[in-house]
Amino acid sequence: MYQLHELLESYRGTSDAIKKAKKFHDSCMQEETTNKSAIIQKFRNLIGLISGTETNYTFPVILEKIHQLNTWPLFTVSVGPDEWQDDTNVIKISQSDMPYPIDALIEENKSTKEKYLKWDAKQVRQKYLNDMSKTIRMFWNKSENESLAIAEDMLQLEVELANKTRSKDEIEFSRADMYKNTTITDFQQKCSMIDWEMYLTTLTYQTAKIVNTDKIVILHEDKLISLCGIVENTIQNNSSVLYYYLLVHAVRSFMPYFEVSQFADLSEQTELEFDGELWRRCTFYTNKAFGFATAAMYVNATSQNDNVMQIEQLITEVKESFKGFVLKNIWFRGNVRGEATQKIDQMLNKISYPTYIMKQNFLDQFYKFFEVENHWFENLKSWKAFEVTSMFSELGKTTDRQRWIRPPFRVESDYDPVRNNLNFPTAMLHLPFYTADGPITFNYGTLAAIVGHEITHAFDILGRQYNAKGKLENWWDPLTVSSFNQTVKCMKDQYDAYTIGGQKVNGYKTLDENIADNGGLRAAFFAYQLWERKGESEKILPGVDLSNRQLFFTSYAQMFCSKWKPEGLQKHLIDDSHNPGPIRVRGSVSNMETFASAFNCPFISNYNPTTKCRVW
């Protein structure tokens, strides 16, 4: 982020796209000079543009306007590959994210997290009331009692939505069961809260033509039908609460882009932005908005493409290791193993960045309709509208597996099961994940383990439901599924037994990531052993008294160095699907006898337990 901030401040380029990115960034940096009352008025102007008043509004109209701003209360619309049939991008309608922890809103007897750390339902609900009532007071000039009464109605609606339209916190689920291909006409008959053809026509008016017979995908159809019933009932009995529910969501979706003190009630203690937060926030959102342009700037300034061939070779070695050793579990047999090998062979590697972003014509054309002004609030509206238009421009097109969906300037690898892609973006191809100049052993312990982690996701609880072409298919036989579930239970129980900072780890919520950590480290070590057998000389790391195998595991562990405040650790344990770093390291290395051997661990110790769990 610091490097990118410096580039946005100093970079000189002729591309219109890069000029827009710099102007976008500058408008954010200048936002702190805008006084609080002027920013509040901009929010009120936004409310006025979206709708009329609480007693005189049209539900479908304000829903369309808010969704056009890439803000999705009630439900979410996206465009992506059809996961069942052809290779065409289709509209998908699904549940939207809720702004507060769902488990705290669902009635206690429906929660699945009784034995794990969880948010206090009473505190969450009180925070909801405080946040919503303050927002209503600030932007609608309501009295404290009026604001609280509206917030209480909103909370009641939120609780009803959570209980009737949300699933439990399930990790083990069937994607095929929740995925339904249908048509607009068929769904209209089941959910009539809006005219779906008109709604989708409004959202796609610049990019596509919608007709009632068009195929759409509904995720969790039963839950969405329940949502429709709740909305229709609310419109009849208390329509004003729906007005505030939608508008407050829209307003609050813009608030994270501004300094927190702009919205703070200064009569109360508030954690204000600390020095330097402005440039981090502005750089972060500029990268999200102009990800291809910022990546091109970074690559031009750092020569980051120099090591792609070496990294490609490392990925190939880990894939071969996975096929040759990891997949040869005694329970993973016959045709299933053959199809798994084929799935690895057909994985696409996306390394560093797509070369087309270095072409000025591509960048300028891609961001052609992204209008950027000198004012931060207007640029945010423009960005949100651009995102929606760009998404719908892919509707009806053939799915392009080579296309980069997420910007390459980010420190986060991933595996995409629908496209069967591995993604290793440019901003993570350096220390502590990779070095071109240090010992090869280091790179096996770091980047090779990351590669193995992402490959393992193709065979975890979710990933195994997709075949080599990224289509939903039940390609495992029942005996293999049963054996897999037994090994998975061992790993769940293992992590359930861990604590950190006096808090219990959730071995269920983190299960897929734990499977990937373990499989990734194992695949990387097998690949390293194959390199060892070549007998090539290794560079010596000065001042470090470690054997090569000790260096392998130490470099792996260093990737997870991290630090939290107590409240940050609590939030991580409750909400994140990844365990805290120390648990990720302990959980994976303690399942490997080679780790115990490398460090001469005692026969029974924390990092060398008698029971070792292995899924892959």
C-alpha positions as CSV (number, residue, x, y, z in Angstrom):
1,M,0.0,0.0,0.0
2,Y,2.8,2.4,0.8
3,Q,4.5,1.7,-2.5
4,L,1.3,2.2,-4.4
5,H,0.5,5.4,-2.5
6,E,3.9,6.8,-3.5
7,L,3.2,5.8,-7.1
8,L,-0.2,7.5,-7.1
9,E,1.5,10.7,-5.8
10,S,4.4,10.7,-8.2
11,Y,3.7,8.5,-11.2
12,R,3.7,10.2,-14.6
13,G,1.8,8.4,-17.4
14,T,0.0,9.3,-20.5
15,S,-2.8,6.7,-20.1
16,D,-6.3,8.2,-19.5
17,A,-7.0,5.3,-17.1
18,I,-3.9,6.1,-14.9
19,K,-4.8,9.8,-14.9
20,K,-8.3,8.8,-13.7
21,A,-6.8,6.6,-11.0
22,K,-4.6,9.5,-9.8
23,K,-7.5,11.9,-9.9
24,F,-9.7,9.5,-8.0
25,H,-7.0,9.1,-5.3
26,D,-6.4,12.9,-5.1
27,S,-10.1,13.5,-4.6
28,C,-10.1,11.1,-1.6
29,M,-7.0,12.8,-0.1
30,Q,-8.7,16.2,-0.4
31,E,-11.8,15.0,1.3
32,E,-10.4,15.8,4.8
33,T,-10.6,19.5,3.9
34,T,-14.4,19.2,3.4
35,N,-16.3,20.3,6.5
36,K,-18.6,17.9,8.3
37,S,-21.8,19.8,7.4
38,A,-21.0,19.7,3.7
39,I,-20.5,15.9,3.8
40,I,-23.7,15.4,5.7
41,Q,-25.5,17.4,3.1
42,K,-24.1,15.3,0.3
43,F,-25.6,12.2,2.0
44,R,-28.9,13.9,2.3
45,N,-28.8,14.8,-1.4
46,L,-28.2,11.1,-2.1
47,I,-31.3,10.2,-0.1
48,G,-33.3,12.7,-2.1
49,L,-32.0,11.3,-5.4
50,I,-33.1,7.8,-4.5
51,S,-36.6,8.4,-3.2
52,G,-39.3,10.6,-1.9
53,T,-40.5,10.3,1.8
54,E,-41.3,7.5,4.1
55,T,-45.0,7.9,3.3
56,N,-44.6,8.5,-0.4
57,Y,-42.2,6.1,-2.1
58,T,-42.3,3.3,-4.5
59,F,-40.6,0.2,-3.2
60,P,-39.4,-1.2,-6.6
61,V,-38.0,2.2,-7.7
62,I,-35.9,2.8,-4.6
63,L,-34.7,-0.8,-4.6
64,E,-33.6,-0.5,-8.2
65,K,-31.8,2.8,-7.5
66,I,-30.0,1.5,-4.4
67,H,-28.9,-1.7,-6.2
68,Q,-27.6,0.4,-9.1
69,L,-25.2,1.8,-6.6
70,N,-23.8,-1.7,-6.0
71,T,-25.4,-1.8,-2.5
72,W,-27.5,-4.9,-2.0
73,P,-30.0,-4.8,0.9
74,L,-32.5,-7.8,0.9
75,F,-30.9,-9.7,-1.9
76,T,-27.9,-9.7,-4.2
77,V,-27.7,-9.9,-8.0
78,S,-24.5,-11.1,-9.7
79,V,-23.4,-12.3,-13.1
80,G,-21.2,-15.4,-13.4
81,P,-20.7,-18.8,-15.0
82,D,-23.6,-21.3,-15.0
83,E,-22.3,-24.0,-12.7
84,W,-24.6,-26.7,-14.0
85,Q,-24.9,-26.6,-17.7
86,D,-23.3,-24.4,-20.5
87,D,-20.4,-22.0,-20.4
88,T,-22.5,-18.9,-20.6
89,N,-22.6,-16.2,-17.9
90,V,-26.0,-15.9,-16.3
91,I,-27.8,-13.8,-13.7
92,K,-27.6,-15.2,-10.2
93,I,-29.9,-14.0,-7.4
94,S,-28.9,-14.9,-3.9
95,Q,-29.1,-13.8,-0.2
96,S,-27.3,-10.6,0.6
97,D,-24.8,-10.1,3.4
98,M,-26.3,-8.8,6.6
99,P,-24.5,-5.9,8.3
100,Y,-24.5,-7.5,11.7
101,P,-23.7,-11.1,12.9
102,I,-26.5,-13.4,11.7
103,D,-26.0,-15.8,14.7
104,A,-26.8,-12.9,17.1
105,L,-30.1,-12.3,15.3
106,I,-31.2,-15.9,14.9
107,E,-33.1,-17.2,17.9
108,E,-30.9,-19.1,20.3
109,N,-32.4,-22.6,19.7
110,K,-31.6,-22.3,16.0
111,S,-27.9,-21.4,16.5
112,T,-25.2,-24.0,15.6
113,K,-22.4,-22.4,17.6
114,E,-23.4,-23.0,21.2
115,K,-20.0,-24.6,22.1
116,Y,-17.9,-22.0,20.2
117,L,-17.1,-18.4,21.0
118,K,-19.9,-16.1,19.6
119,W,-21.1,-12.6,19.8
120,D,-23.4,-11.6,22.7
121,A,-26.8,-11.3,21.1
122,K,-28.0,-8.6,23.5
123,Q,-24.9,-6.5,22.8
124,V,-25.2,-6.9,19.1
125,R,-28.9,-5.9,19.1
126,Q,-28.1,-2.9,21.3
127,K,-25.3,-1.8,18.9
128,Y,-27.7,-2.2,16.0
129,L,-30.2,0.1,17.7
130,N,-27.5,2.7,18.6
131,D,-26.0,2.7,15.0
132,M,-29.4,2.9,13.2
133,S,-30.9,5.5,15.5
134,K,-27.8,7.7,15.2
135,T,-27.9,7.4,11.4
136,I,-31.5,8.3,11.3
137,R,-31.0,11.3,13.6
138,M,-28.1,12.6,11.6
139,F,-29.5,12.3,8.1
140,W,-33.3,12.6,8.6
141,N,-33.3,15.2,11.4
142,K,-35.5,13.0,13.6
143,S,-35.7,13.3,17.3
144,E,-34.0,10.8,19.6
145,N,-37.3,9.1,20.4
146,E,-38.5,9.0,16.8
147,S,-35.1,7.6,15.7
148,L,-35.1,4.9,18.3
149,A,-38.7,3.9,17.5
150,I,-37.7,3.5,13.7
151,A,-34.6,1.6,14.6
152,E,-36.6,-0.8,16.8
153,D,-38.9,-1.5,13.9
154,M,-35.8,-2.1,11.6
155,L,-34.4,-4.5,14.2
156,Q,-37.6,-6.4,14.3
157,L,-37.5,-6.7,10.5
158,E,-33.8,-7.7,10.6
159,V,-34.5,-10.4,13.1
160,E,-37.4,-11.8,11.1
161,L,-35.2,-11.8,7.9
162,A,-32.4,-13.6,9.8
163,N,-34.7,-16.3,11.2
164,K,-36.7,-17.0,8.1
165,T,-34.3,-16.3,5.2
166,R,-30.9,-17.4,6.6
167,S,-29.3,-20.8,6.9
168,K,-27.4,-21.9,9.9
169,D,-23.6,-21.5,9.8
170,E,-23.1,-24.6,7.7
171,I,-19.8,-25.7,6.3
172,E,-20.9,-29.1,5.1
173,F,-23.5,-28.3,2.5
174,S,-24.5,-29.3,-1.0
175,R,-24.0,-26.5,-3.5
176,A,-26.1,-28.5,-6.0
177,D,-29.1,-28.6,-3.6
178,M,-29.2,-24.8,-3.2
179,Y,-28.5,-24.0,-6.9
180,K,-31.5,-23.8,-9.2
181,N,-31.8,-22.9,-12.9
182,T,-35.1,-21.4,-13.7
183,T,-36.6,-18.5,-15.8
184,I,-37.8,-15.1,-14.8
185,T,-41.4,-16.1,-15.5
186,D,-41.2,-19.1,-13.2
187,F,-39.6,-17.2,-10.4
188,Q,-42.1,-14.3,-10.8
189,Q,-44.9,-16.8,-10.0
190,K,-43.2,-17.8,-6.7
191,C,-42.0,-14.3,-5.7
192,S,-44.1,-11.3,-6.8
193,M,-42.8,-8.5,-4.5
194,I,-41.5,-6.8,-7.7
195,D,-41.8,-7.2,-11.4
196,W,-38.6,-9.1,-12.0
197,E,-38.4,-8.5,-15.7
198,M,-38.8,-4.7,-15.2
199,Y,-36.3,-4.7,-12.3
200,L,-33.6,-6.6,-14.3
201,T,-34.2,-4.5,-17.4
202,T,-33.5,-1.4,-15.3
203,L,-30.3,-2.8,-13.9
204,T,-29.1,-4.0,-17.3
205,Y,-30.4,-1.2,-19.5
206,Q,-27.0,-0.2,-20.8
207,T,-25.7,-3.7,-21.5
208,A,-28.4,-6.3,-22.2
209,K,-32.0,-6.9,-23.2
210,I,-34.1,-8.9,-20.7
211,V,-37.1,-11.0,-21.5
212,N,-39.3,-13.1,-19.3
213,T,-38.1,-16.4,-20.8
214,D,-34.4,-15.7,-19.9
215,K,-32.7,-18.2,-17.7
216,I,-31.6,-17.1,-14.3
217,V,-30.1,-18.9,-11.3
218,I,-31.6,-18.8,-7.9
219,L,-29.5,-19.7,-4.8
220,H,-31.5,-20.8,-1.8
221,E,-34.8,-20.5,-3.5
222,D,-36.9,-21.4,-0.5
223,K,-35.2,-18.6,1.6
224,L,-35.7,-16.0,-1.2
225,I,-39.4,-17.0,-1.4
226,S,-39.7,-16.4,2.4
227,L,-38.0,-13.0,1.9
228,C,-40.6,-12.1,-0.7
229,G,-43.4,-12.9,1.7
230,I,-41.8,-10.8,4.5
231,V,-41.4,-7.8,2.2
232,E,-44.9,-8.0,0.9
233,N,-46.3,-8.3,4.4
234,T,-44.1,-5.3,5.5
235,I,-45.3,-3.2,2.6
236,Q,-48.9,-3.8,3.6
237,N,-48.5,-3.4,7.4
238,N,-45.6,-1.0,8.0
239,S,-44.2,0.3,4.8
240,S,-42.2,3.1,6.4
241,V,-39.9,0.7,8.1
242,L,-38.9,-0.8,4.7
243,Y,-38.2,2.7,3.4
244,Y,-35.7,3.3,6.3
245,Y,-34.3,-0.2,6.1
246,L,-33.3,0.3,2.4
247,L,-32.2,4.0,2.7
248,V,-30.2,3.5,5.9
249,H,-28.4,0.6,4.2
250,A,-27.6,2.8,1.2
251,V,-26.3,5.6,3.4
252,R,-24.2,3.4,5.6
253,S,-22.6,1.7,2.5
254,F,-21.0,5.0,1.7
255,M,-19.8,5.8,5.3
256,P,-16.6,3.6,5.3
257,Y,-15.1,5.7,2.5
258,F,-15.0,8.8,4.8
259,E,-13.1,9.7,8.0
260,V,-14.9,8.2,10.9
261,S,-15.0,11.5,12.8
262,Q,-17.3,12.9,10.2
263,F,-20.1,10.8,11.6
264,A,-19.0,10.6,15.2
265,D,-21.2,11.9,18.0
266,L,-18.5,14.0,19.5
267,S,-20.3,14.0,22.9
268,E,-19.2,10.3,23.2
269,Q,-15.8,8.7,23.1
270,T,-15.0,7.6,19.6
271,E,-11.9,5.9,18.2
272,L,-11.0,8.5,15.6
273,E,-8.8,8.0,12.6
274,F,-5.1,7.9,13.6
275,D,-2.4,9.8,11.7
276,G,-1.7,8.2,8.4
277,E,-5.1,6.5,8.1
278,L,-6.2,8.8,5.3
279,W,-3.6,7.8,2.8
280,R,-4.1,4.1,3.6
281,R,-7.8,4.4,3.1
282,C,-7.5,6.4,-0.1
283,T,-4.9,4.0,-1.6
284,F,-6.9,1.0,-0.6
285,Y,-10.1,2.2,-2.4
286,T,-8.2,3.5,-5.4
287,N,-6.7,0.1,-5.9
288,K,-10.2,-1.5,-5.6
289,A,-11.6,0.9,-8.1
290,F,-8.8,0.9,-10.6
291,G,-7.1,-2.5,-10.0
292,F,-5.8,-3.0,-13.5
293,A,-4.4,0.5,-13.7
294,T,-2.7,0.4,-10.3
295,A,-1.2,-3.0,-11.1
296,A,0.2,-1.6,-14.4
297,M,1.8,1.2,-12.4
298,Y,3.3,-1.2,-9.9
299,V,4.7,-3.5,-12.6
300,N,6.2,-0.7,-14.6
301,A,7.9,0.6,-11.4
302,T,9.2,-2.7,-10.0
303,S,10.1,-5.1,-12.8
304,Q,7.9,-7.6,-11.1
305,N,7.6,-9.9,-14.1
306,D,11.2,-11.1,-13.9
307,N,10.5,-14.3,-11.8
308,V,7.3,-15.6,-13.5
309,M,9.1,-18.5,-15.2
310,Q,10.6,-19.7,-11.9
311,I,7.3,-19.4,-10.1
312,E,5.6,-21.3,-13.0
313,Q,8.1,-24.1,-12.5
314,L,7.5,-24.2,-8.7
315,I,3.7,-24.5,-9.3
316,T,4.3,-27.3,-11.8
317,E,6.4,-29.2,-9.2
318,V,3.7,-28.8,-6.5
319,K,1.1,-30.1,-8.9
320,E,3.2,-33.1,-9.7
321,S,3.8,-33.7,-6.0
322,F,0.1,-33.5,-5.3
323,K,-0.7,-36.0,-8.0
324,G,2.1,-38.3,-7.2
325,F,2.0,-38.4,-3.5
326,V,-0.9,-36.4,-1.8
327,L,-3.7,-38.0,-3.9
328,K,-2.4,-41.5,-3.1
329,N,-4.3,-41.8,0.2
330,I,-5.5,-45.4,0.8
331,W,-9.1,-44.3,0.9
332,F,-8.9,-42.3,-2.4
333,R,-8.9,-44.8,-5.1
334,G,-9.7,-45.9,-8.6
335,N,-11.6,-43.7,-11.1
336,V,-12.0,-40.9,-8.5
337,R,-8.2,-40.6,-8.2
338,G,-7.9,-40.5,-12.0
339,E,-10.5,-37.7,-12.3
340,A,-8.8,-35.8,-9.5
341,T,-5.5,-36.0,-11.5
342,Q,-7.3,-34.7,-14.5
343,K,-8.7,-31.8,-12.5
344,I,-5.2,-30.8,-11.5
345,D,-4.0,-31.1,-15.1
346,Q,-6.7,-28.7,-16.2
347,M,-6.1,-26.1,-13.6
348,L,-5.1,-22.7,-15.1
349,N,-2.3,-20.8,-13.4
350,K,-2.7,-17.0,-13.2
351,I,0.6,-15.7,-12.1
352,S,1.6,-12.1,-11.3
353,Y,-0.7,-10.1,-13.7
354,P,-2.4,-10.4,-17.1
355,T,-0.1,-9.0,-19.8
356,Y,-2.9,-7.1,-21.4
357,I,-3.0,-4.6,-18.6
358,M,0.3,-3.2,-19.8
359,K,-1.4,-2.0,-23.0
360,Q,-2.6,1.5,-22.7
361,N,-5.4,1.0,-25.2
362,F,-6.9,-1.8,-23.0
363,L,-6.8,0.3,-19.8
364,D,-8.3,3.3,-21.5
365,Q,-11.1,1.3,-23.1
366,F,-11.8,-0.7,-19.9
367,Y,-12.2,2.5,-17.8
368,K,-13.8,4.5,-20.6
369,F,-17.2,4.9,-18.9
370,F,-15.8,5.4,-15.4
371,E,-16.3,9.2,-15.0
372,V,-14.0,10.8,-12.5
373,E,-14.4,14.3,-11.1
374,N,-12.7,16.4,-8.4
375,H,-15.2,15.5,-5.7
376,W,-14.8,12.3,-3.7
377,F,-18.5,11.7,-3.1
378,E,-19.4,12.0,-6.8
379,N,-16.5,9.7,-7.6
380,L,-17.8,7.0,-5.2
381,K,-21.2,7.1,-6.9
382,S,-19.6,6.9,-10.3
383,W,-17.5,3.9,-9.2
384,K,-20.4,2.0,-7.7
385,A,-22.5,2.5,-10.9
386,F,-19.5,1.5,-13.1
387,E,-19.1,-1.7,-11.1
388,V,-22.7,-2.7,-11.7
389,T,-22.5,-1.8,-15.4
390,S,-19.3,-3.7,-15.9
391,M,-20.8,-6.8,-14.2
392,F,-23.8,-6.8,-16.4
393,S,-21.7,-6.3,-19.5
394,E,-20.6,-9.9,-19.0
395,L,-24.1,-11.3,-19.2
396,G,-24.7,-13.8,-22.0
397,K,-21.0,-14.0,-22.9
398,T,-19.1,-17.2,-23.0
399,T,-17.2,-17.7,-19.7
400,D,-13.6,-16.8,-20.2
401,R,-11.4,-18.9,-17.8
402,Q,-8.4,-16.7,-18.7
403,R,-10.0,-13.5,-17.5
404,W,-8.8,-12.0,-14.3
405,I,-11.8,-11.4,-12.0
406,R,-10.0,-9.7,-9.2
407,P,-7.2,-7.1,-9.4
408,P,-3.7,-8.4,-9.5
409,F,-2.3,-5.8,-7.1
410,R,-3.3,-7.6,-3.8
411,V,-1.6,-9.8,-1.3
412,E,-4.0,-12.7,-1.5
413,S,-3.9,-15.9,-3.5
414,D,-7.1,-17.9,-4.2
415,Y,-8.6,-20.9,-6.0
416,D,-11.7,-20.4,-8.1
417,P,-13.6,-23.8,-8.3
418,V,-16.1,-22.5,-10.9
419,R,-13.2,-21.7,-13.3
420,N,-10.7,-24.2,-11.9
421,N,-8.1,-21.4,-11.6
422,L,-5.2,-20.8,-9.3
423,N,-4.4,-17.1,-8.8
424,F,-1.1,-15.7,-7.4
425,P,-1.2,-11.9,-7.9
426,T,1.9,-9.7,-8.4
427,A,1.8,-7.9,-5.0
428,M,2.5,-11.1,-3.0
429,L,5.5,-12.4,-5.0
430,H,8.1,-11.1,-2.6
431,L,9.1,-11.6,1.0
432,P,7.8,-13.1,3.2
433,F,6.3,-15.3,0.5
434,Y,9.0,-15.5,-2.1
435,T,12.6,-14.5,-2.8
436,A,14.5,-15.0,-6.1
437,D,17.8,-14.5,-4.3
438,G,17.6,-16.6,-1.2
439,P,17.7,-20.4,-0.6
440,I,15.4,-22.5,-2.7
441,T,14.3,-24.2,0.5
442,F,12.8,-21.0,1.6
443,N,10.5,-20.8,-1.4
444,Y,9.3,-24.4,-0.9
445,G,8.3,-23.5,2.7
446,T,6.5,-20.4,1.6
447,L,5.1,-20.0,-1.9
448,A,5.0,-23.7,-2.6
449,A,3.0,-24.2,0.5
450,I,0.6,-21.5,-0.6
451,V,0.3,-23.2,-4.0
452,G,-0.4,-26.5,-2.3
453,H,-3.0,-24.8,-0.1
454,E,-4.9,-23.4,-3.1
455,I,-4.7,-26.8,-4.9
456,T,-6.1,-28.5,-1.8
457,H,-9.1,-26.2,-2.0
458,A,-10.1,-28.1,-5.2
459,F,-10.6,-31.1,-3.0
460,D,-12.1,-29.7,0.2
461,I,-15.7,-29.8,1.3
462,L,-16.8,-27.2,-1.3
463,G,-14.2,-27.7,-4.0
464,R,-14.7,-31.4,-4.4
465,Q,-18.3,-30.7,-5.6
466,Y,-16.9,-29.3,-8.8
467,N,-15.4,-31.3,-11.7
468,A,-12.4,-30.4,-13.8
469,K,-14.5,-28.1,-16.0
470,G,-15.9,-26.2,-13.0
471,K,-19.3,-27.8,-13.1
472,L,-21.2,-29.1,-10.2
473,E,-21.0,-32.9,-10.3
474,N,-21.2,-35.7,-7.8
475,W,-18.0,-37.4,-9.1
476,W,-17.0,-39.2,-5.8
477,D,-18.5,-42.6,-5.0
478,P,-20.2,-43.1,-1.7
479,L,-17.4,-45.1,-0.1
480,T,-14.9,-42.3,-0.9
481,V,-17.2,-39.7,0.5
482,S,-17.6,-41.7,3.7
483,S,-13.8,-42.1,4.1
484,F,-13.3,-38.4,3.4
485,N,-15.8,-37.4,6.1
486,Q,-14.0,-39.6,8.7
487,T,-10.7,-37.9,8.0
488,V,-12.4,-34.5,8.1
489,K,-13.9,-35.3,11.6
490,C,-10.4,-36.1,12.9
491,M,-9.2,-32.6,11.8
492,K,-12.2,-30.8,13.2
493,D,-11.7,-32.4,16.6
494,Q,-8.0,-31.6,16.5
495,Y,-8.6,-27.9,16.0
496,D,-11.5,-27.8,18.4
497,A,-9.0,-28.7,21.1
498,Y,-6.9,-25.6,20.6
499,T,-7.1,-22.3,22.4
500,I,-5.4,-19.0,21.9
501,G,-5.4,-16.1,24.2
502,G,-7.7,-18.0,26.5
503,Q,-10.3,-18.3,23.7
504,K,-11.5,-21.5,22.1
505,V,-10.8,-22.2,18.4
506,N,-13.7,-23.1,16.1
507,G,-12.6,-26.2,14.3
508,Y,-15.9,-26.4,12.4
509,K,-16.0,-22.9,10.8
510,T,-12.3,-23.1,9.9
511,L,-12.5,-26.7,8.6
512,D,-11.9,-26.0,4.8
513,E,-9.0,-23.7,5.5
514,N,-7.4,-26.2,7.9
515,I,-7.7,-29.0,5.3
516,A,-6.0,-26.6,2.8
517,D,-3.2,-25.7,5.2
518,N,-2.4,-29.3,6.0
519,G,-2.6,-30.5,2.4
520,G,-0.7,-27.5,1.1
521,L,2.2,-28.0,3.5
522,R,2.4,-31.7,2.8
523,A,2.4,-31.1,-1.0
524,A,5.1,-28.5,-0.7
525,F,7.3,-30.8,1.4
526,F,6.9,-33.7,-1.1
527,A,7.9,-31.2,-3.8
528,Y,10.9,-30.1,-1.7
529,Q,12.0,-33.8,-1.2
530,L,11.9,-34.3,-5.0
531,W,14.2,-31.3,-5.4
532,E,16.5,-32.6,-2.6
533,R,17.0,-35.8,-4.6
534,K,18.4,-33.9,-7.5
535,G,21.4,-33.2,-5.3
536,E,21.7,-29.5,-6.4
537,S,23.7,-27.1,-4.2
538,E,21.7,-24.9,-1.9
539,K,22.5,-21.3,-0.9
540,I,23.5,-20.7,2.7
541,L,21.5,-18.3,4.7
542,P,24.1,-16.3,6.7
543,G,23.7,-16.1,10.4
544,V,20.9,-18.7,10.6
545,D,21.8,-21.9,12.3
546,L,19.1,-24.1,10.7
547,S,19.3,-27.2,8.6
548,N,17.5,-27.1,5.2
549,R,14.5,-29.0,6.6
550,Q,14.3,-26.7,9.6
551,L,14.5,-23.7,7.3
552,F,11.6,-25.1,5.3
553,F,9.3,-25.3,8.3
554,T,10.6,-22.0,9.8
555,S,9.9,-20.1,6.6
556,Y,6.5,-21.6,6.5
557,A,5.7,-20.4,10.0
558,Q,7.0,-16.9,9.4
559,M,4.3,-16.3,6.8
560,F,1.7,-16.3,9.7
561,C,3.4,-13.9,12.1
562,S,0.6,-11.7,13.4
563,K,-0.6,-9.6,16.3
564,W,-4.0,-8.6,17.7
565,K,-5.6,-6.6,20.3
566,P,-7.9,-8.8,22.5
567,E,-11.0,-7.6,20.8
568,G,-9.4,-8.1,17.4
569,L,-8.6,-11.7,18.3
570,Q,-12.1,-12.3,19.5
571,K,-13.5,-10.9,16.2
572,H,-11.1,-13.1,14.2
573,L,-12.1,-16.3,16.1
574,I,-15.8,-15.6,15.6
575,D,-16.0,-14.3,12.1
576,D,-13.0,-15.5,10.1
577,S,-12.8,-18.9,8.3
578,H,-9.0,-18.9,8.8
579,N,-7.5,-19.6,12.2
580,P,-5.1,-17.2,13.8
581,G,-1.5,-17.6,12.6
582,P,-0.1,-19.6,15.5
583,I,-2.9,-22.1,15.3
584,R,-2.5,-22.5,11.6
585,V,1.2,-23.3,12.1
586,R,0.8,-25.6,15.0
587,G,-2.2,-27.5,13.5
588,S,-0.4,-28.2,10.2
589,V,3.2,-29.0,11.3
590,S,2.1,-31.2,14.2
591,N,0.4,-33.5,11.7
592,M,3.7,-34.1,9.9
593,E,6.2,-36.6,11.2
594,T,8.9,-35.0,9.1
595,F,8.6,-31.8,11.2
596,A,9.1,-33.8,14.5
597,S,12.1,-35.4,12.9
598,A,13.6,-32.2,11.7
599,F,13.4,-30.6,15.2
600,N,13.9,-33.7,17.3
601,C,10.6,-33.2,19.0
602,P,9.9,-35.4,22.1
603,F,7.8,-38.4,21.4
604,I,4.7,-36.9,23.0
605,S,4.6,-33.0,22.8
606,N,2.4,-30.2,21.7
607,Y,4.0,-30.2,18.2
608,N,4.3,-34.0,18.0
609,P,1.0,-35.5,19.2
610,T,0.4,-39.3,19.0
611,T,-2.7,-38.8,16.9
612,K,-2.0,-37.1,13.6
613,C,-4.8,-36.1,11.3
614,R,-4.5,-36.3,7.5
615,V,-7.2,-35.5,5.0
616,W,-4.7,-35.0,2.1
